[in-house]
Amino acid sequence: MNCPECDAKLNIPEDASVGEIISCPDCGADFEISKKEGSNIELKQAETVGEDWGE
Amino acid sequence: MSKISIVFDRLRTEEKMLQKAAAELGHTATMLDAKITQINTDTKKNDLDLGDVVLERCVSYFRGLHFTSALEFLDIPVLNKFDVASICGNKMFMTLLLKKNNIPTPKTYFSFSSESAAENLENVGYPLVIKPVIGSWGRGVMPIKDKDAMEAIFEIRDITDSPHDRIYYLQQVVKRPPRDIRIITIGDEAVAGMYRKSSGGFKTNIALGADPEICEITKEMEELAIKASKAMGGGILGIDMMEDEERGIVVHEVNNTVEFKGLAKVAKRNIPKEMIEFALDYVRK
């Protein structure tokens, strides 16, 4: 699967789950896995870090 | 076999560790993305099918807190409880509660406008550390060493003027070794501890690159951790302490959605397993 931003090849581990964040090794954009059915994976833009994020 | 739901908004290693631990204990753990879950005033407990207990693990404080309020409205057991999450997510509420329960904590000054905070600082003297009341990972935590720094920081706050920028939380600089201590408490037990060593600056957050090192929990640390946990209302918490050269151990923070992947690798006890067991015991009682 390629990066929606820069078209570089994304490295998505086989055991990756819905909700996990995938970072593009080339442009650094972050994507969230929004759907995963077998090898069919859909990505959406990941949320940026919010003021209230943390522990 | 029991069923646990893990509510998340950004799936991290910790949530996957919890799911794996539940499976190893013979239970089912279902992941629930808060971002795509819909709840309304007519929703019933059984509509959501969240099992016996929910672990709220959102990285966004406000999202997790509001989601928890909806779960408690539906009478679904959730850890941590709304009141605990609410207090721990706000440094001012948390500090006041620590002090009220006679838990040693750094002296902290509160002001509610930049003018009043400036007056407070001038009266107390430099340096003090300014911390946002909401937020984590050391972001926005800055030492104010002189008047120039104060004016620059306060001016930026006045410009951005988010609701929480109007709350000024100024804390004494604690004389201590360049490290702090994180203790994870599960219920009434301190299950693991680590030193977080500064990577150069005065901050010791793992998220900023501090080196974790296993910490043998002393009796004093254990007692303070349990006392701090009880003061907040209990549950699964991360208690942060500093070794004050003058006062001994002081508790400066209690974290509600504790991160533990680093500590879990070196801890003697199985942290995610104990969290799952505690959650199930919590609903059985």
Interface residues (C-beta under 8 A of the other chain):
Chain A: S17 V18 G19 E20 I21 E32 A46 E47 G50 E51 D52 W53 G54 E55
Chain B: F8 D9 R10 L11 E15 K16 M31 D33 V59 S60 Y61 F62 R63 G89 P132 I134 G135 S136 W137 R139 S162 H164 A207 G238 N255 N256 T257 V258 E259
